[in-house]
Amino acid sequence: MTRLGCWTIVAVLMTGAVVEAHSGPPYPIVSNRVSGAYEISLWTDPDTTDDGSAAGKFWVTIDSARKGVALAPDTRVRVSIRPLDREGPVRAGVAEPVGHDASSRFVALVMDHEGPYAVRATIEGPLGPADVDASVDATYDLRPQPITMALALLPFLLVGFLWLKLLLRRRQPRSR
């Protein structure tokens, strides 16, 4: 590996683009629970923020619990959260359909501190009312900055470079 190749790798690692991601994938807090005339699943990515942005994400999947009965497009889904470890406001929002699929809904809510939150999804529609309760622990998004990841990776790259250099030196015939 040439010196230019090493510097190219270092430059690419140092100029990481800002990516809007989270520290892990969403996970289920309610799976296929039947409530009223609905079968409900609730997934979350409960990130906390200090800047007041809505980083607590909730996905609700609802289907009719009865086979052959379609979910009405005017079915409303509302998700609310409240802190369990201290006094705080109940925050709620209407989960809007994802794309053209009435059975998949999404809402983002403000989670202003780390800790446990009570979560309630309330459904109102032609098939009747229903709700499910769950709880979730909110945490800060703990991804390191790209420069920190590059600095952590640098010693491994240097050791690999030295090992490769030594390996190539051993393969060269010795001249006398």
N, C-alpha and C positions, 0 to 999 in steps of 0.2 A: 504494500500500500504506500503510495507516495505521500509526500508532505502535503501536496495540494489536496489529495483525497481526504486526509485527516482534517484539514482546515475546512473543507467543504462540509463534512459531517458536523463539525462543531458549529459552523455558521448556520446550518439548517436547524440544529437543535436550539440555538440561541434566538432565532427569529420565529418562534412559534406564533401562530395566529391565535387570536382570542376566539375561543369556541364556547358557545352557549351550551353547556352540558351540565350534568349533575354527577354527584359522587356515586351513584348507583342506579340501577333500573327501578322502575316502579314495582311495587309488590302488593299482593292482595291482602286486604284486611277483612274482607267478607267474600266468600266464594260460594256461588250458586245457592244462596239462601232464599227459601220461598217465604214470602211475606205477602199476605193478601192474595191477589191474583197474579203476582209477579215473581219471577226468579231473578234475583239481584246479585251482582258481583260488584265490589268496590275495590279499586286499586288506588294506591297513593305513592307520591314522592314528596314526603313532608319536609321540605327545606325551610329553614328559618332565615329571616333577613332582618337587618337593623334599619334599612332604608325605607321601609314601608311598602316594598314591592310584593306582589302576590306570588310567592314562590312555593306555597303549599298547593301541590297539584293533585286533583282527584279525578279519576275516570270511573264512570258508572256504566255498567252494562245491564240492561233490563230486557227481559223477554216475558212473554206470557207464560204462566206456569201450566196452562192447559195447552195440550198439543192441538195444532190447527187453528188457534186463535191468534190473530196478528196484533201486534202492538200498534195502537192508534198514534198517528203523527202528532196529535195535540196533547200527548202525555207530557206533564211537567215534572221535572226532577230538580229538587232543591237540596243542596248540601250545606250543612252548618257545622261549625266547630266552636268549641269553647274550651278554655284551659281547665285542666283538672287540678293543677298544683297551686293555683293562686286565683284571686279574683281577676276577672277580665271580661271583655265584651264577647258576646256571641257574634261570630262573623258568619255570614251566609251569602250564598250566591246561587243563581239558577244555572244548572249544568246544561249547556247548549249542545245540540247534536254535533257530532264529529262527521263532517262531510254530509252525505245525503242519507246516512244511516240513523234512523230514529232510535235504535236500540243502544247506540254508543254515545255517551255524553261526557263532557269535560267542563271543569270549572277550576279556577285558581283562586286561592284565598290567602290573605295575609296571616302568617304565623310569626308573631313578633318576639318570641322567645323559645329557647329550648325547653323541652319537657313534654309531659303527656297532655294530649288533647282528646276530648270526646268528639266523635264524629257521628252525625246523623244524616242519612239520606232519606228524604221524604218524597214520595211519588203520588201524584194526583192525576187521574185520567179517567177515561170512560170505563175502564175495568175496575175502578174503585181506588181507594187510598191504600197506601202501604208505607212502611218505614223500616229502616234497619239502623241499628246502633253498633258502633265499634269504637275502638280507641287506637291512638297512634302516638308514637314518640317523635317529636320534631327535633331535628338537629341542623346545625349549620352545614353548609356545603363546604367540605373540607379539602377540596382539590388544591394541590399546590400550584403556584404560579409556574408557567413554562420555564422561566429562568432557573427556578429551584430544581425542577426535574432535570434540566440539562446539567446543572452542577452536580447533582447526585449521580448522573450517568457517566460523567467525565472520567472518574477514576477507573471504571470498568473498561471504557474505551481505551484509555492509556495502557492498562495492563494487557488488553487484547492486542494493541498495536505492538508493544514490546515483545509479546509472545510470538506474534507473527514474524517480526523482524528477526528474532532469534531462530525461529524455525527455518526461515529462508536462508539465513547465514550458514546454518548447519548443512543445508543441501548443496551449497556451492562447493565445487572441488577446490581443494587447497593447492596453492601454487608454491613450488619450492625453489 
